[in-house]
Structures are given as C-alpha cells and as structure tokens.
Amino acid sequence: MRDGDMSGEFTMRSLCDAPELAAYRDEPQQLPAGAPGKDGFLRLGFEHRDGRSVLSELAHRAPLLAQQALYYDEGMPELPHVMMICTAGGVLQGDRYAVEIIVGENAEAHVTTQSATKIQEMDANFAAQMLDIVLGENAYLEYLPDPVIPYRDARFIARTRICLPQSATLLYSEVLLPGRTHYRSGERFEFALFSSSTRTERPGGETLCSEKYVIEPQRSDLRARGVMGDFDVFANVLLFTPQGHAERLFAETAAEMNAKERYAAGATRLPNGAGIAYKIVGVDREAVQAQVRAFWSRVRREVKNAAVTQQFQWR
C-alpha cells in the first residue's frame, strides 16, 4: 500500500497515466479501452422544489444508468433515494466510467448502487472511474454505495473529486472486499491493483484535504502488521460537515477493537476543519457494514435530527 500525490487537475487521460498503471497498458482483444459500450457516463442533479428535493437532471450513457428517485425513507420522507445501475454485469477490462453528482442549494439526496460493484477478472488493460461530487450551500448528500469486490487479477483505478461549501454536508463511504471469498476455494487479495484517490476543495478552489491509497496484493503482502493483518474488509468513510457537527460526532466515535465481532475502527479529524475520516477493518463484511451504518445513524441524527430507517432484509 503506497501513498501518492493528489495535486493537479484530473481528466480521464491523466487518471489513466497514473504510474501504478504502467504495466497494464495493453489493449483488450475484445474491444479497445473506452470503446462504445465501455465509455459509461452518468450525471445526477438534485434540486429543492416545493418543499422537497427532486432528481431534476438525469443524463447517462451505457452501460451506466440510474433508477428514478424513490421516497421510501421513513426517517426522512422528503429525501430522494437513487440507485446507480451498471447493465454490463460488472466492471470489465478497458471500461472507462465518469459519474457526476450535483446537489443544489438546500437540496438533499441519498445515492447508492443497485448491488455490489464487481470488478471482473482481467488479462489485459484496466478499468477506470472518475467521480465528481458538487454540493451547494446547505446541501446534504449521503453517498453510500454497496461494497466493491475485485476479482482475481482485476486492475481498477478510481479518482473522486469533491467540491462543497462550509455549510454543506457529505457522508461518503467506500467498502472494499478482498474478492470472491466463497468462490471455489476462496479468493482473498488475488486482485492485481486497486487504486483510489480523493481530493476535496471549496468552491473558490481552496484544497481542504486529499488522500490516495494504492493496493497491489501481488507485489506486497497485505497480511503484514500495520496493513490488513488478519482482517479482510476495509471501509473508508469520510464526513465533510460544518465544524460544530464534526466535533460533536468525533466525541461520540470512540476507537474500538472488538474481538467478538472481529473488527477494529477509529476516527480522526480531517485537516482544515473539513470533517472526520472514519476507518474500519474487519473479518466479515456484515460487521464492517454495521459500523458504517452506526456512524451514518449518528451523522443523520446530528446533522438532520432524523433517524436512519431500519435496514431492509434484501439490502
């Protein structure tokens, strides 16, 4: 696992020029990288209208699309829930995806995925995704996709850029599984590359914080102490919110080492008063996701004075 530099502007071309991708520039035999059907695009725009938030803009290009907004949240009945969908059956070699989420002034939204993101086995090239999230004044977004599952020999790079004012709140979650743990004899940390970078800034261009991690299990031992050790699942949760909310939530979020549920978790303050970073590692997906959900519940109670609805069995 290596740290990296997040400075500079990012485009799909510059993302694909990342040094960790140097060994994976060959073209797939099936379709060239970024060919039609592999160049996905999705834009979601939310606005506050007539007392509630609505999905006011939806643009997409296959294989990405989104379900219409649903209002089933008992804790926040006016909150639109939108599921992002990939019709390709997973992320394939040579795929290039770009996703934009814009939440306007005073608007609220919850964005998730239809199911886990499956990064398929690869023998050529890599897959890449850019995510841009822009929030207006007093906007509120819960971005809580299902876990990412990188299959054997998968190569994936992601870049997330966040822009929000001091009055807005974003809860951002990324959960990484080790692979198909019940496939054949089990598949743990057999993917080739998982690279994820995040940069957050104010509307005026001031950089608040940045983070990048590069995971290459075929090059370095993730079981090493100080990396994953005996744990399989990693959750990276970022909360950007006004400092008063952040300080109260930080005081409520104690570091934990839970031997019974087999997870460890801890929070730290983000620089420049941006919010909180909350990290969780665990043996089982259920235990890690339960801690993400518990943190989400605290955030919603603090920021919106609302409860998180009981989880559906099918989710």
TAPE-V943146 format. One record per residue. N is the residue number from 1. RES is the residue in three letters. OMEGA is omega in whole degrees, -180 to 180 (NA if undefined). D_CENTER is the distance of its C-alpha to the mean C-alpha in whole Angstrom. Layout:
N:RES:OMEGA:D_CENTER  N:RES:OMEGA:D_CENTER
This chain:
1:MET:-176:18  2:ARG:171:19  3:ASP:-180:18  4:GLY:-179:18  5:ASP:180:19  6:MET:-177:17  7:SER:176:20  8:GLY:179:21  9:GLU:-178:20  10:PHE:168:17  11:THR:177:18  12:MET:180:18  13:ARG:-179:21  14:SER:176:20  15:LEU:-178:17  16:CYS:175:19  17:ASP:-179:21  18:ALA:-174:19  19:PRO:-179:22  20:GLU:179:20  21:LEU:-173:20  22:ALA:-176:24  23:ALA:-172:25  24:TYR:-176:23  25:ARG:177:25  26:ASP:-178:27  27:GLU:174:27  28:PRO:178:26  29:GLN:-175:30  30:GLN:178:29  31:LEU:178:27  32:PRO:177:27  33:ALA:178:23  34:GLY:179:22  35:ALA:176:25  36:PRO:-173:25  37:GLY:177:23  38:LYS:-178:20  39:ASP:-173:20  40:GLY:179:17  41:PHE:177:17  42:LEU:175:15  43:ARG:177:16  44:LEU:178:16  45:GLY:-179:18  46:PHE:176:19  47:GLU:176:22  48:HIS:-178:24  49:ARG:172:27  50:ASP:172:30  51:GLY:176:29  52:ARG:179:25  53:SER:-178:22  54:VAL:171:22  55:LEU:-173:20  56:SER:-179:23  57:GLU:176:21  58:LEU:176:20  59:ALA:-178:20  60:HIS:174:19  61:ARG:-176:20  62:ALA:13:20  63:PRO:-180:19  64:LEU:172:16  65:LEU:-178:17  66:ALA:175:16  67:GLN:175:18  68:GLN:-180:21  69:ALA:178:20  70:LEU:-178:21  71:TYR:-177:22  72:TYR:-175:22  73:ASP:-178:21  74:GLU:179:24  75:GLY:178:23  76:MET:-174:22  77:PRO:-179:24  78:GLU:-177:24  79:LEU:177:20  80:PRO:175:19  81:HIS:-180:16  82:VAL:177:15  83:MET:172:14  84:MET:-174:12  85:ILE:171:15  86:CYS:-176:15  87:THR:-175:19  88:ALA:-178:19  89:GLY:-180:19  90:GLY:178:16  91:VAL:-173:15  92:LEU:178:18  93:GLN:-178:20  94:GLY:179:20  95:ASP:176:18  96:ARG:-176:16  97:TYR:174:14  98:ALA:-178:13  99:VAL:177:12  100:GLU:177:13  101:ILE:-179:13  102:ILE:179:16  103:VAL:-174:17  104:GLY:-178:20  105:GLU:179:23  106:ASN:-180:23  107:ALA:180:20  108:GLU:178:18  109:ALA:172:15  110:HIS:-179:13  111:VAL:179:10  112:THR:177:9  113:THR:-180:10  114:GLN:-179:14  115:SER:177:13  116:ALA:176:11  117:THR:-177:10  118:LYS:178:14  119:ILE:-170:14  120:GLN:175:18  121:GLU:-177:21  122:MET:173:22  123:ASP:177:25  124:ALA:173:25  125:ASN:-174:22  126:PHE:173:19  127:ALA:-177:16  128:ALA:177:14  129:GLN:172:11  130:MET:178:11  131:LEU:176:9  132:ASP:179:11  133:ILE:-180:11  134:VAL:180:15  135:LEU:174:16  136:GLY:-180:20  137:GLU:178:22  138:ASN:177:22  139:ALA:-178:19  140:TYR:-180:16  141:LEU:169:13  142:GLU:178:11  143:TYR:-171:7  144:LEU:179:7  145:PRO:173:6  146:ASP:-175:9  147:PRO:174:8  148:VAL:-180:9  149:ILE:177:12  150:PRO:180:14  151:TYR:180:18  152:ARG:177:21  153:ASP:178:21  154:ALA:176:18  155:ARG:-174:17  156:PHE:176:13  157:ILE:-179:12  158:ALA:174:9  159:ARG:178:10  160:THR:176:8  161:ARG:-176:11  162:ILE:176:12  163:CYS:-179:15  164:LEU:176:17  165:PRO:-176:20  166:GLN:-176:21  167:SER:-175:22  168:ALA:178:18  169:THR:174:15  170:LEU:170:12  171:LEU:-173:10  172:TYR:-178:6  173:SER:174:5  174:GLU:-179:4  175:VAL:-177:7  176:LEU:175:9  177:LEU:-175:13  178:PRO:-177:16  179:GLY:179:17  180:ARG:-171:19  181:THR:179:21  182:HIS:179:24  183:TYR:-177:24  184:ARG:-179:28  185:SER:-179:28  186:GLY:-174:25  187:GLU:-179:22  188:ARG:177:20  189:PHE:175:19  190:GLU:175:21  191:PHE:-176:18  192:ALA:-174:19  193:LEU:168:17  194:PHE:-178:13  195:SER:-178:12  196:SER:179:9  197:SER:-179:10  198:THR:175:10  199:ARG:-178:13  200:THR:-177:14  201:GLU:174:17  202:ARG:180:20  203:PRO:178:21  204:GLY:178:24  205:GLY:180:22  206:GLU:178:22  207:THR:178:19  208:LEU:-178:18  209:CYS:177:16  210:SER:-177:14  211:GLU:174:13  212:LYS:171:13  213:TYR:180:13  214:VAL:-177:15  215:ILE:-178:16  216:GLU:-174:19  217:PRO:-179:20  218:GLN:179:23  219:ARG:-179:24  220:SER:-174:24  221:ASP:178:24  222:LEU:178:21  223:ARG:-180:23  224:ALA:176:25  225:ARG:-178:25  226:GLY:174:23  227:VAL:176:20  228:MET:-179:19  229:GLY:-180:23  230:ASP:-177:23  231:PHE:-179:20  232:ASP:-169:18  233:VAL:-179:14  234:PHE:175:12  235:ALA:178:9  236:ASN:-176:8  237:VAL:180:8  238:LEU:176:9  239:LEU:174:12  240:PHE:-172:14  241:THR:176:17  242:PRO:-169:21  243:GLN:178:22  244:GLY:176:24  245:HIS:-175:22  246:ALA:-178:20  247:GLU:178:23  248:ARG:179:24  249:LEU:178:21  250:PHE:179:21  251:ALA:-180:24  252:GLU:-172:23  253:THR:-177:21  254:ALA:172:23  255:ALA:-176:22  256:GLU:166:23  257:MET:-173:24  258:ASN:-177:24  259:ALA:-178:27  260:LYS:-180:27  261:GLU:174:24  262:ARG:174:23  263:TYR:174:20  264:ALA:-176:20  265:ALA:177:18  266:GLY:-179:18  267:ALA:175:17  268:THR:177:18  269:ARG:172:19  270:LEU:-179:17  271:PRO:176:20  272:ASN:178:22  273:GLY:-174:21  274:ALA:-177:18  275:GLY:-172:17  276:ILE:166:15  277:ALA:-178:13  278:TYR:-176:13  279:LYS:179:13  280:ILE:170:14  281:VAL:-179:16  282:GLY:177:18  283:VAL:-176:20  284:ASP:178:19  285:ARG:-175:16  286:GLU:-179:17  287:ALA:180:18  288:VAL:-180:15  289:GLN:176:13  290:ALA:179:16  291:GLN:174:16  292:VAL:-179:12  293:ARG:179:14  294:ALA:177:17  295:PHE:176:15  296:TRP:180:14  297:SER:179:18  298:ARG:180:19  299:VAL:-177:17  300:ARG:178:18  301:ARG:-178:22  302:GLU:-172:22  303:VAL:-174:20  304:LYS:-178:22  305:ASN:-178:24  306:ALA:-179:23  307:ALA:171:22  308:VAL:-178:19  309:THR:177:21  310:GLN:-174:22  311:GLN:174:20  312:PHE:178:21  313:GLN:-177:22  314:TRP:174:21  315:ARG:NA:17
